[in-house]
Amino acid sequence: MTATGNSATDDSPRARGLAKMSEVYGWEFADGPGDYFALTADHLFAEIWSRPALTVRERRLLLLGALSAQGHIDVAEIQIGAALRNGELSEEQLREVAIFLCHYIGWAAGTKLDTAVGTVLAQQRSKKS
């Protein structure tokens, strides 16, 4: 049940947003409190992430570039994990993204992304053992 009604039949922005958030991140999202969560679910995910011109994978690649360029590697790690969980990007492709970005956002920033890829991969491997 969401704040806007029965999630099984609800086509509200909140229900669509929660469904898209679950798709994007690969885990089930529950409704959250406050205006910030409402804007995130109802607008960013129900509307922006759901537009048909780009796939979730394409949006994730753009987001990885933007986050890396801004130095938000901690947030990039969340996107790396989601891309791996959802089968959108392989280890080789994520490493290639980091190499590619080094030449456009700076070697240090690209290297931080590559390190983040390694960190997330190690975490996922240790969960499997």
N, C-alpha and C positions, 0 to 999 in steps of 0.2 A: 504494500500500500504506500503510495506517495502522498505528499501534502496536497495534491490536487485531485486525488480520487483513486479508483481501482486501477492499478498498473496493468492488469491483464487486458483491459479494454480502453484504457485512457490514451488518447492521442494528443494530450496537452503538450506544450513546450517542455514542461518538466519531465514527463514520461519519455518523450523523444530524446531529451538531453541526457537523462540517466542511461537510456539504452545505448546511445552513441558513446558516452563515457565508458561504459562497460565494454563495448566493442573496441574502442581505441586503446584502452589500457589492459584488457584481457583479464579483468576481474569484475565482480559484481559491485556496482555502486548503489548505495542507499541514499535516500534523500538527506539533505543537510540543512542546517538552519542559516538564516541571515541573508542579507542582500548580496553579499559576495558570492555565496554558493548559488543563489538564484540566478545571478547574471552569468555565472560560469555554466550552469546546466541549461538554463532556458535560452540563452543567447549564443554563447560560444559553441556549445556542443549541439544543441537542437537546430541551430541555424548555420553557423559558420562551418563547423566540421562536417555538416551534413549536406553542404552544397554539392551538386553532382559533377562539377567540372574537374575536380581533382579527387584522386583516391586517398584513402587514409594513409597509405604508404607514401604517396607523393607529398602530402601535407607533413608527414613525419620527417621526411628528408629536408623539407624547407625549414621546419622547426629546429631540427638538429643544427643546421647551418646558422640560423639566427641565434640560438642559445649559445653556440660555440663562439660566435663572433662577439657576443656580449659578455663572455666569460662565465656564463651560468651553467657550468659543467655539472653541478649537483642536480639541476633540473634535467639536463641532457641525459644523465644516468637513468632517470625514470623513463625517458623516451627510448633509450637503448634497450632497457629491459622489456618494455612493451613491444618493441619491434621484434625482438627475439621470441618472446612468448607467442606473438601472433603470426610468426613465420613470415614477416614482411621483409626482413633483412637478415642475411647470414653473417657469420663472423667475418668472412672475407669481404663482404660488401660494406660492413661497418668500418673495417680497417681502411678500405678504399675511400670511404667518405672522409675519414680523418686525413689521409694523405692528400686528397683533393683539396680539402679546406685549408690545409697548411699554406697553400699557394695563394689563397684569396683572403684569409683572415689573419695570417701570420703564423709562423712556424710554432711559436710557443702555444698559441690557442689551439692549433690543430693537434699538437702533441698532447695537450691536456685532454682533448677529446679521445685520442687514441688510448691514453691511460685509463680514461673512464670506461671505454669499451673493454679493456682488459680486466678492470675491477668488476664490472657487471658479469662478464663471462666467468670469472673465478667464483663469484658468489653463486651463480647458477650451477656451476659444476659441483661446488661443495654441498649444495642442497640435494643434488642427485646422489651423492655418495652416502 
